[in-house]
Amino acid sequence: MSIKTELLQKIQDKTAVIGIVGLGYVGLPLATEFAKSGYRTIGFDVQEKKVKAVNEGHNYIGDIVDEVFREVVESGMLSATSDFSFIRGVDAVAICVPTPLDKYQQPDISYVKGSTESVAEYLHHGMLVVLESTTYPGTTEELLKPILEKGGLRCGEDFYLAFSPERVDPGNKQYKTKNTPKVIGGVGADSTEVAASLYRNVLEGGVYEVSSPAVAEMEKLLENTYRNINIGLANEMAIICNRMGINVWEVIDAAKTKPYGFQAFYPGPGLGGHCIPLDPFYLTWKAREYDYHTRLIETSGEINTGMPEYVVDRAMKVLNKNRTAMNGAKVLVLGVAYKADIDDYRESPALNVIDLLLREGAETTFYDPYIPEYRHKGQVHKGLPALTDEVLRAQDIIIICTAHACFDYDHIQQMAKEVFDTRNAMKNVKCRENIELL
């Protein structure tokens, strides 16, 4: 029996053991789905507190159902470790580690490289390796493949390698890991077949096979660059509409009545999350290797990156109407999560808004029911413990940066002197005399 046939058989009868490297927003939901589907799953993370939490059945990711998580842990289908030698006992491993940008806005793939080197130490015949971390086209074949082949095993003959981009959208009520379509591109037809077989046995959203890892890597960048550029357009429209005295939110609502040719994107205080603000930089960086300057992508990036400063400037003008200087003004920022109803503040524009307000001398506080404190640029910022009437009345201006559904917007409007709503969160509030829209 060939190693491919043997591995496909293990996948089919669910005797294959699955490894997940990285137990964050991508890795833990994926590990849970594998375990729930009947595969013995072992997760790895360098953070001992995550390993301990998993092994004790404590879920720390909002998109996972607590009861389901406890069940797969207590049944022994899911466990975690910080010892990389666990790779010896797995048949397939998915690498789900961060791919941030460095201080020069260039891809930092040190986590991917380090994880791959650790996997290579214990790589064995008949094993499947899948990279899920977002990265630039060519990473799987140019970086991972040579590292994994250093020990003498050959890709496509002794082991299989593929790229399948994560498509996690924290807080999405409709699409989760389980029902989101998966794109897979393997190094050779056999790698694609084996990886596709594994994911089809677990996920319900379908698997779309592409011809190479590079295609799969590029399609993920296209997804998020598409959003980045269109949000940049929405932000620029907001700036133009404000100068012309036009409500941009009403403009967008009118435009989206067209049943074809238009998809609604909305302005805001900037871009947040791990993907949309960062992924286009992977593409612009790689494009330079081919002597191409990504003008449209970089222009949208400039617009989006400049939104926190625009928000603070607009807030300053609102204060000026009341003869109040920003320096010394009491400012409350509502919401620091990068999107509504989640506890994730990675790359949140609210953090930059707060930094700019503090730089202008404003007495700035924040309240987010999902995030009592956050760490930014090496400092810990603690939020208000509660949103009391006394707090609301004391502010010279309240800036809504995240449209959490749990906020009582009618009450906030009634208590506040001025509200600057960057998310159109108060669209249903009737009395609008003290509300300024982005």
C-alpha positions as CSV (number, residue, x, y, z in Angstrom):
1,M,0.0,0.0,0.0
2,S,1.4,3.4,-1.0
3,I,1.8,6.1,1.6
4,K,-0.8,8.2,-0.1
5,T,-3.4,5.4,0.0
6,E,-2.5,4.6,3.6
7,L,-2.9,8.3,4.6
8,L,-6.2,8.6,2.7
9,Q,-7.5,5.5,4.4
10,K,-6.6,6.9,7.8
11,I,-8.4,10.1,7.0
12,Q,-11.4,8.3,5.8
13,D,-11.8,6.0,8.8
14,K,-10.7,8.8,11.2
15,T,-7.8,7.0,12.7
16,A,-5.5,9.9,11.5
17,V,-4.1,12.0,14.4
18,I,-4.2,15.7,13.7
19,G,-1.8,18.4,15.0
20,I,-2.5,22.1,15.2
21,V,0.4,24.5,15.7
22,G,-0.9,27.7,17.2
23,L,-4.0,27.8,19.4
24,G,-5.3,31.3,18.7
25,Y,-8.3,32.7,16.9
26,V,-7.6,30.3,13.9
27,G,-6.0,27.3,15.5
28,L,-8.3,26.6,18.4
29,P,-11.6,26.7,16.4
30,L,-10.0,24.4,13.8
31,A,-8.7,22.0,16.4
32,T,-12.2,21.9,18.0
33,E,-13.8,21.1,14.6
34,F,-11.3,18.2,14.0
35,A,-11.9,16.8,17.4
36,K,-15.7,17.2,17.1
37,S,-15.6,15.3,13.8
38,G,-13.9,12.3,15.4
39,Y,-10.2,12.9,14.9
40,R,-7.8,12.7,17.8
41,T,-6.4,16.2,17.9
42,I,-3.3,17.6,19.6
43,G,-2.8,21.4,19.8
44,F,0.6,23.1,20.3
45,D,1.3,26.5,21.6
46,V,4.3,28.2,23.2
47,Q,2.1,29.9,25.7
48,E,1.7,27.6,28.7
49,K,-1.4,29.4,29.9
50,K,-3.2,28.5,26.6
51,V,-2.0,24.9,26.9
52,K,-3.2,24.7,30.5
53,A,-6.6,26.3,29.6
54,V,-7.2,23.8,26.8
55,N,-6.3,20.8,28.9
56,E,-8.6,22.0,31.7
57,G,-11.4,22.5,29.2
58,H,-11.5,26.3,29.6
59,N,-12.4,28.0,26.3
60,Y,-10.9,31.4,25.6
61,I,-12.2,32.0,22.0
62,G,-15.6,33.5,21.6
63,D,-16.5,31.7,18.4
64,I,-16.3,28.3,20.1
65,V,-19.3,26.9,22.0
66,D,-18.1,26.3,25.5
67,E,-20.1,23.1,26.0
68,V,-18.8,21.6,22.7
69,F,-15.2,22.5,23.7
70,R,-15.5,20.9,27.2
71,E,-17.0,17.8,25.6
72,V,-14.1,17.2,23.1
73,V,-11.5,17.8,25.9
74,E,-13.2,15.6,28.5
75,S,-13.6,12.8,25.9
76,G,-9.9,12.9,25.2
77,M,-10.3,13.9,21.6
78,L,-8.6,17.3,22.1
79,S,-5.5,18.0,24.2
80,A,-2.7,20.5,24.1
81,T,1.1,20.5,24.6
82,S,4.1,22.8,24.5
83,D,6.4,20.0,23.5
84,F,7.0,19.9,19.7
85,S,7.9,16.3,19.8
86,F,4.2,15.6,19.6
87,I,4.7,15.8,15.8
88,R,6.1,12.3,15.9
89,G,2.7,10.9,16.6
90,V,0.5,12.9,14.2
91,D,-0.5,12.1,10.6
92,A,-1.3,15.7,9.6
93,V,-0.4,19.1,11.0
94,A,-1.9,22.5,10.3
95,I,0.4,25.5,11.0
96,C,-1.8,28.4,12.3
97,V,0.7,30.9,13.7
98,P,0.7,34.8,13.4
99,T,2.2,36.6,10.4
100,P,2.6,40.2,11.6
101,L,4.4,43.1,10.0
102,D,7.6,44.4,11.4
103,K,8.3,48.1,12.2
104,Y,9.1,48.7,8.5
105,Q,5.7,47.3,7.4
106,Q,7.4,44.2,5.9
107,P,6.3,40.6,6.4
108,D,7.5,39.0,9.6
109,I,7.4,35.3,8.9
110,S,9.6,34.3,11.7
111,Y,6.8,32.4,13.4
112,V,6.1,30.4,10.3
113,K,9.8,29.7,9.7
114,G,10.3,28.7,13.3
115,S,7.3,26.4,13.4
116,T,8.3,24.7,10.1
117,E,11.8,24.1,11.4
118,S,10.4,22.5,14.5
119,V,8.0,20.3,12.4
120,A,10.9,19.3,10.2
121,E,12.7,17.8,13.2
122,Y,10.0,15.3,13.6
123,L,8.7,15.0,10.1
124,H,8.0,11.4,9.0
125,H,6.9,9.3,6.1
126,G,3.2,9.6,5.1
127,M,2.6,12.9,6.8
128,L,0.6,15.9,5.6
129,V,1.7,19.5,6.4
130,V,-0.7,22.4,5.8
131,L,0.1,26.1,6.2
132,E,-2.9,28.2,7.1
133,S,-1.2,31.4,8.1
134,T,-1.7,34.3,5.7
135,T,1.5,35.1,3.8
136,Y,2.9,36.2,0.5
137,P,2.7,34.1,-2.7
138,G,5.6,31.6,-2.8
139,T,6.0,31.0,0.9
140,T,4.9,27.4,0.9
141,E,7.1,26.3,-2.0
142,E,10.1,28.7,-1.4
143,L,10.3,28.6,2.4
144,L,8.5,25.6,3.8
145,K,9.3,23.0,1.2
146,P,13.2,23.4,1.4
147,I,13.1,23.4,5.2
148,L,10.9,20.2,5.4
149,E,13.1,18.5,2.8
150,K,16.4,19.1,4.6
151,G,16.1,15.8,6.4
152,G,16.1,13.8,3.2
153,L,12.3,13.3,2.8
154,R,10.9,14.4,-0.6
155,C,7.7,16.4,-0.9
156,G,5.1,14.5,-3.0
157,E,6.9,11.2,-2.4
158,D,7.5,10.9,1.3
159,F,5.2,13.6,2.7
160,Y,2.6,16.1,1.4
161,L,2.5,19.9,1.6
162,A,-0.3,22.3,1.0
163,F,-1.5,25.9,1.7
164,S,-5.1,26.5,2.8
165,P,-5.7,30.1,3.9
166,E,-7.7,30.6,7.2
167,R,-10.9,32.5,6.7
168,V,-11.8,33.2,10.3
169,D,-14.2,36.2,10.9
170,P,-14.5,36.7,14.6
171,G,-18.0,37.5,15.8
172,N,-19.6,36.4,12.5
173,K,-23.0,34.9,13.5
174,Q,-23.5,33.1,10.2
175,Y,-20.1,31.8,9.0
176,K,-17.8,29.9,11.3
177,T,-14.8,27.6,10.6
178,K,-17.3,24.7,10.1
179,N,-19.3,26.2,7.2
180,T,-16.9,28.6,5.5
181,P,-15.7,27.3,2.1
182,K,-12.0,26.2,2.1
183,V,-9.5,26.9,-0.6
184,I,-6.6,24.4,-1.0
185,G,-3.5,24.4,-3.2
186,G,-1.0,21.6,-2.8
187,V,2.6,21.1,-4.0
188,G,1.5,18.6,-6.6
189,A,-1.8,16.9,-7.3
190,D,-1.3,14.3,-4.5
191,S,-0.8,16.9,-1.9
192,T,-3.9,18.7,-3.0
193,E,-5.9,15.5,-3.0
194,V,-4.8,14.4,0.5
195,A,-5.4,17.9,2.0
196,A,-8.7,18.3,0.3
197,S,-9.8,14.8,1.6
198,L,-9.0,15.8,5.2
199,Y,-10.9,19.1,5.2
200,R,-13.9,17.6,3.3
201,N,-14.2,15.0,6.1
202,V,-14.5,17.8,8.7
203,L,-16.0,21.0,7.2
204,E,-19.4,21.6,5.7
205,G,-18.6,24.7,3.5
206,G,-17.0,22.8,0.7
207,V,-13.5,22.6,-0.6
208,Y,-12.3,24.4,-3.7
209,E,-9.0,23.1,-5.1
210,V,-6.6,25.3,-7.0
211,S,-3.5,24.4,-9.0
212,S,-0.8,25.5,-6.6
213,P,0.0,26.9,-3.2
214,A,0.8,30.3,-4.8
215,V,-2.7,30.6,-6.2
216,A,-4.2,29.9,-2.8
217,E,-1.8,32.3,-1.1
218,M,-2.6,35.0,-3.6
219,E,-6.4,34.5,-3.4
220,K,-6.3,35.2,0.4
221,L,-4.4,38.5,-0.3
222,L,-7.0,39.4,-3.0
223,E,-9.9,38.8,-0.5
224,N,-8.5,41.2,2.1
225,T,-7.0,43.7,-0.4
226,Y,-10.4,43.9,-2.0
227,R,-11.9,44.8,1.4
228,N,-9.1,47.2,2.2
229,I,-9.5,49.2,-1.0
230,N,-13.3,49.4,-0.9
231,I,-13.2,50.5,2.8
232,G,-10.6,53.1,1.7
233,L,-13.1,54.3,-0.9
234,A,-15.9,54.5,1.7
235,N,-13.6,56.5,4.0
236,E,-12.7,58.9,1.2
237,M,-16.4,59.3,0.4
238,A,-17.1,60.1,4.0
239,I,-14.5,62.9,4.0
240,I,-15.9,64.3,0.7
241,C,-19.5,64.0,1.9
242,N,-18.7,65.8,5.1
243,R,-17.2,68.7,3.3
244,M,-20.3,68.9,1.0
245,G,-22.7,68.6,3.9
246,I,-24.0,65.2,2.7
247,N,-24.8,62.2,4.9
248,V,-22.5,59.5,3.6
249,W,-24.4,56.7,5.4
250,E,-27.6,57.7,3.6
251,V,-25.7,57.8,0.3
252,I,-24.5,54.2,0.9
253,D,-28.0,53.0,1.9
254,A,-29.4,54.4,-1.3
255,A,-26.6,52.9,-3.5
256,K,-27.0,49.4,-2.1
257,T,-30.7,49.3,-3.3
258,K,-29.1,48.5,-6.7
259,P,-29.4,44.7,-7.0
260,Y,-26.3,44.3,-9.1
261,G,-22.9,46.0,-9.5
262,F,-22.6,47.4,-6.0
263,Q,-21.6,46.0,-2.7
264,A,-21.9,48.2,0.4
265,F,-18.7,49.0,2.4
266,Y,-18.8,51.4,5.3
267,P,-16.5,54.1,6.6
268,G,-15.1,54.1,10.1
269,P,-12.2,55.3,12.3
270,G,-9.8,53.1,10.5
271,L,-9.1,49.4,9.8
272,G,-8.7,46.7,12.5
273,G,-8.2,43.0,12.9
274,H,-5.2,40.9,11.9
275,C,-6.0,40.5,8.2
276,I,-7.4,43.5,6.4
277,P,-5.0,46.2,7.6
278,L,-1.9,43.9,7.2
279,D,-2.4,41.5,4.3
280,P,-2.1,44.1,1.5
281,F,1.4,44.9,2.7
282,Y,2.4,41.3,2.0
283,L,1.3,41.9,-1.6
284,T,3.0,45.3,-2.0
285,W,6.2,43.8,-0.5
286,K,6.2,40.8,-2.9
287,A,5.3,43.0,-5.9
288,R,8.5,45.0,-5.5
289,E,10.4,41.8,-6.3
290,Y,8.8,42.0,-9.8
291,D,9.4,45.7,-10.2
292,Y,5.8,46.7,-9.7
293,H,4.5,49.5,-7.6
294,T,1.1,48.8,-6.1
295,R,-0.3,52.3,-6.4
296,L,-4.0,51.7,-5.7
297,I,-3.3,49.4,-2.7
298,E,-0.9,51.8,-1.1
299,T,-3.2,54.8,-1.7
300,S,-6.1,53.0,0.0
301,G,-3.7,52.1,2.8
302,E,-2.8,55.8,3.3
303,I,-6.5,56.8,3.5
304,N,-7.3,54.1,6.0
305,T,-4.2,54.7,8.1
306,G,-5.1,58.4,8.3
307,M,-8.6,57.9,9.6
308,P,-7.8,58.0,13.3
309,E,-6.2,61.4,12.8
310,Y,-9.2,62.5,10.8
311,V,-11.5,61.4,13.6
312,V,-9.6,63.3,16.2
313,D,-9.6,66.4,14.0
314,R,-13.4,66.2,13.5
315,A,-13.8,65.7,17.3
316,M,-11.8,68.8,17.9
317,K,-14.1,70.8,15.6
318,V,-17.2,69.5,17.5
319,L,-15.6,70.7,20.7
320,N,-14.8,74.1,19.1
321,K,-18.5,74.7,18.5
322,N,-18.9,74.7,22.3
323,R,-15.8,76.8,22.8
324,T,-14.0,73.9,24.4
325,A,-10.4,73.1,23.7
326,M,-9.2,69.6,23.1
327,N,-6.4,70.2,25.5
328,G,-7.9,69.4,28.9
329,A,-11.3,68.2,27.4
330,K,-12.8,65.1,28.9
331,V,-13.2,62.5,26.2
332,L,-14.7,59.1,26.4
333,V,-14.0,56.5,23.7
334,L,-16.8,53.9,23.5
335,G,-15.4,50.5,22.3
336,V,-11.8,49.5,21.6
337,A,-12.5,46.2,19.9
338,Y,-11.8,46.3,16.2
339,K,-15.4,45.3,15.4
340,A,-18.7,45.0,17.1
341,D,-19.5,42.4,19.8
342,I,-16.0,40.7,20.1
343,D,-13.1,41.0,22.5
344,D,-10.4,41.2,19.8
345,Y,-8.5,44.5,19.7
346,R,-5.7,43.5,17.3
347,E,-4.8,46.5,15.1
348,S,-7.9,48.3,16.3
349,P,-8.1,51.9,15.1
350,A,-9.6,52.9,18.5
351,L,-6.1,52.4,20.0
352,N,-4.6,55.0,17.7
353,V,-7.5,57.4,18.3
354,I,-6.9,57.2,22.0
355,D,-3.1,57.7,21.5
356,L,-3.8,60.8,19.4
357,L,-6.3,62.2,21.9
358,L,-3.8,61.8,24.7
359,R,-1.2,63.5,22.6
360,E,-3.5,66.5,22.2
361,G,-3.8,66.8,25.9
362,A,-7.4,65.4,26.3
363,E,-8.4,63.6,29.5
364,T,-9.2,60.4,27.7
365,T,-10.9,57.3,29.1
366,F,-12.5,54.3,27.4
367,Y,-15.2,51.8,28.1
368,D,-15.6,48.5,26.4
369,P,-17.7,45.7,28.1
370,Y,-15.6,43.1,26.2
371,I,-12.2,44.6,26.9
372,P,-11.5,45.8,30.5
373,E,-7.9,46.6,29.6
374,Y,-5.6,46.4,26.7
375,R,-1.8,46.5,26.0
376,H,-0.6,48.8,23.3
377,K,3.0,49.9,22.6
378,G,4.2,48.3,25.7
379,Q,1.7,50.0,28.0
380,V,-1.4,48.7,29.7
381,H,-4.5,50.9,29.5
382,K,-7.3,50.2,31.9
383,G,-10.9,51.0,31.0
384,L,-13.8,52.3,33.1
385,P,-15.4,49.5,35.1
386,A,-19.0,50.7,34.2
387,L,-20.8,53.2,32.0
388,T,-22.7,55.2,34.6
389,D,-24.8,58.3,34.1
390,E,-22.3,60.3,36.1
391,V,-19.5,59.2,33.7
392,L,-21.6,60.0,30.6
393,R,-22.6,63.5,31.9
394,A,-19.0,64.4,32.8
395,Q,-17.7,64.1,29.2
396,D,-17.2,67.0,26.9
397,I,-17.5,64.6,24.0
398,I,-18.1,60.8,23.6
399,I,-16.5,59.2,20.5
400,I,-18.1,55.9,19.4
401,C,-15.3,53.8,17.8
402,T,-17.0,50.3,18.1
403,A,-20.7,49.8,17.6
404,H,-21.3,47.1,20.3
405,A,-25.0,46.0,20.3
406,C,-25.1,46.1,24.1
407,F,-24.7,49.9,24.3
408,D,-28.0,51.8,25.1
409,Y,-27.6,54.4,22.4
410,D,-30.8,56.3,23.3
411,H,-29.6,56.7,26.9
412,I,-26.1,57.7,25.8
413,Q,-27.5,60.4,23.6
414,Q,-29.7,61.7,26.4
415,M,-26.8,61.9,28.9
416,A,-24.1,63.2,26.6
417,K,-23.1,66.7,25.8
418,E,-21.8,65.8,22.4
419,V,-21.5,62.4,20.6
420,F,-19.2,61.8,17.6
421,D,-20.5,58.6,16.0
422,T,-17.8,57.1,13.7
423,R,-19.9,53.9,13.1
424,N,-23.4,55.1,12.5
425,A,-24.3,53.1,15.6
426,M,-26.9,55.7,16.6
427,K,-28.8,55.5,13.4
428,N,-32.1,54.6,15.2
429,V,-31.8,57.4,17.8
430,K,-34.6,59.9,17.2
431,C,-33.1,63.0,18.9
432,R,-30.0,63.9,17.0
433,E,-29.2,67.5,18.1
434,N,-26.0,66.5,19.9
435,I,-24.9,63.7,17.4
436,E,-22.2,64.3,14.9
437,L,-21.8,61.5,12.2
438,L,-18.5,60.6,10.5
